[in-house]
Amino acid sequence: MRVPMIAGNWKMNTTVGEAVDLVKAMRKELDKVSKVTKVICPPFVSLVPIKELLKKSSIKLGAQNLYFAEKGAYTGEISPLMIADLCEFVIIGHSERRQYFGEAGEIINQKVAAALKVNLKPILCIGEKLEENEAGKTEVVVVEQLRSALAGIDDLDGLTIAYEPVWAIGTGKAATGEQANETISFIRGNIAKLYEHKIAQEIRILYGGSVNAANAVEFIRQPEIDGALVGGASLKATEFLSIVTQTAVIKLQK
Ligand code: PGA
């Protein structure tokens, strides 16, 4: 059985002090919820103090990005090893990286490979834009993103996929549970084609895009959806906790 996961992507929010306060506000209650993998992905500058705060906690730490080279003259970048020293997870290929920083196929592929090489667990984001969705191209787009991101990668152990329709991110306009479930089922089917049925059944696939405490159930109750990548709502301790708690209740009923 796939262990459900709720991951909070804090994006470019919180100073170190604010990040520390946010962790303190949710740590104790989150630790009471078992059987859900709980991940928070704060900005790079807060990873060190938060790692310290989470020493005895079941909450896992993730980074929001990485560079694929091991080290060297890449001013301003952060290497896989630097992140692996602090985190278990790393978000790769988020649509905001694709949109604002020109990340696409090959770069994302190199990042996934580099992360896996140092035993970091990638949360690989894929998803279609509004115009692609309206043109009925969702499946073509996600399968192309999936294939290019995973090119040459034989072992998916540790990898999580997040299906995030770009039009649903930060817009308050979430997909419906059925829509998301259908696309995620399609993605799983393609993992089976590219790898094996067993691997497809084991891999965690999350939904992301305007998930909050009020609509989380709609996604979590879907059989193909293994959890959520949460942006805005992960910055509020009570909202994030509520999403995690609801996930535990729903997924454990099954
Ligand atoms: P959102 O962001 O929940 O604020 O829509 C999700 C994401 O970008 O991962």
Residues whose N, C-alpha, C, O or C-beta is under 5 A from the ligand:
A	BS01	PGA	N9 A168 I169 G170 T171 G208 G209 S210 V211 L229 V230 G231 G232 A233
